[in-house]
Amino acid sequence: MNTLTPLLSTVSRRTTTAPVPTVTVRKPHYDCQEQESACEIIVYVPGVESAGVEITSNGTDLLINARKHHYVRVNFGALNLEGVQHDYQLSLRLGRSLDYAALQAEFHQGVLTLRIPKKQPPNVVALPSFSRAA
């Protein structure tokens, strides 16, 4: 005996949008240490030169892009290095208590060290106290 299933729709709708190219990146290992006067972030990006590092801040977000120098090897297909060739991207939400304009960065042999000083609290002026005469 045959089973009949109802047709959902006989009209086919197709969209003609072009596929969005995806850029494959990977998240690097990092370490964040809060100090008394600053926040220090150490990001490990092996295989990247200092010219390939881009640091941007947008409000409370810090975005680090580290691009590798890509070159095609003769035996690329045999080595299976697809994952190793990817660039690095790290997005951190650090908060409003840091002074991003005074960020200091140092890069040495694949280790990026960022030091972001904390904002100084505004000086609080003590208001004179008024006593109420009875």
Secondary structure, 3 states (H helix, E strand, C coil): CCCCCCCCCCCCCCCCCCCCCCCCEECCEEEEEECCCEEEEEEECCCEEEEEEEEEEECCEEEEEEEECCCCCCCHHHHCCCCCCCEEEEEEECCCCECHHHCEEEEECCEEEEEEEECCCCCCCCCCCCCCCC
